Amino acid sequence: MRRYHTVSIEDREMFAYNKQYNERQRILSHPELRIRYAFEFLQGYIQDGDDQMKAKCYNGIAKYSAQLDTSEAHF
C-alpha cells in the first residue's frame, strides 16, 4: 500500500522560499561575488551626486577585499 503525503500550499511556498534564501546566502558567502555586486551596483544604480551611497559601496568593497584569500597569489 502506497501512502500519499499532502503538503499545504503554505508549506510548499515556505520550502521554496527557504531553498532560494539558502542558495542566495551560499552564493553571497564568497567575497569575490560580493565585491563584483558592489561594483555592478556602483556602475548601474548610483546616481551622480549620491556620495553617501558611493561611500557605502566603497566601504563594502574594502571590507570584503580584506577577506579575500591571497594564499594562491604568485606575484
Secondary structure per residue as TSV (DSSP state, phi and psi in degrees):
chain	resnum	aa	ss	phi	psi
A	1	M	-	360.0	131.0
A	2	R	-	-100.2	131.7
A	3	R	-	-101.3	140.6
A	4	Y	-	-106.8	133.8
A	5	H	-	-103.6	130.5
A	6	T	-	-103.9	138.5
A	7	V	-	-122.3	134.2
A	8	S	-	-69.4	161.6
A	9	I	H	-63.4	-37.9
A	10	E	H	-62.3	-41.4
A	11	D	H	-66.2	-40.6
A	12	R	H	-61.1	-42.6
A	13	E	H	-64.5	-38.8
A	14	M	H	-65.0	-44.0
A	15	F	H	-63.5	-39.9
A	16	A	H	-66.3	-41.9
A	17	Y	H	-63.2	-45.4
A	18	N	H	-61.8	-38.8
A	19	K	H	-64.8	-44.9
A	20	Q	H	-64.6	-41.8
A	21	Y	H	-63.3	-45.9
A	22	N	H	-64.9	-38.7
A	23	E	H	-64.5	-43.2
A	24	R	H	-63.0	-42.2
A	25	Q	H	-66.8	-36.1
A	26	R	H	-65.5	-42.5
A	27	I	H	-67.3	-43.2
A	28	L	H	-77.9	-2.7
A	29	S	T	-75.3	-12.6
A	30	H	S	-87.1	123.1
A	31	P	H	-62.6	-30.6
A	32	E	H	-61.8	-40.3
A	33	L	H	-70.8	-37.3
A	34	R	H	-64.0	-39.1
A	35	I	H	-65.4	-42.7
A	36	R	H	-61.2	-43.6
A	37	Y	H	-64.0	-36.9
A	38	A	H	-64.6	-42.4
A	39	F	H	-66.1	-40.2
A	40	E	H	-63.4	-39.0
A	41	F	H	-65.3	-40.4
A	42	L	H	-60.5	-43.1
A	43	Q	H	-75.1	-35.3
A	44	G	H	-104.3	-22.9
A	45	Y	T	-123.8	-12.1
A	46	I	-	-92.7	129.1
A	47	Q	-	-82.9	158.3
A	48	D	T	-63.2	137.0
A	49	G	T	90.9	-3.3
A	50	D	-	-92.8	74.4
A	51	D	H	-69.4	-28.8
A	52	Q	H	-66.6	-43.3
A	53	M	H	-70.2	-36.9
A	54	K	H	-61.6	-41.8
A	55	A	H	-62.7	-39.8
A	56	K	H	-62.7	-41.0
A	57	C	H	-65.8	-45.5
A	58	Y	H	-66.1	-36.1
A	59	N	H	-65.5	-39.3
A	60	G	H	-65.4	-39.8
A	61	I	H	-62.9	-43.2
A	62	A	H	-65.0	-40.2
A	63	K	H	-62.5	-46.9
A	64	Y	H	-81.0	-19.6
A	65	S	H	-67.5	-33.6
A	66	A	T	-68.3	-22.4
A	67	Q	T	-90.3	-4.2
A	68	L	-	-65.2	144.2
A	69	D	-	-86.3	108.2
A	70	T	-	-103.6	15.7
A	71	S	T	-68.7	-20.2
A	72	E	T	-96.8	5.0
A	73	A	-	-73.3	129.6
A	74	H	-	-116.3	34.6
A	75	F	-	-99.1	360.0
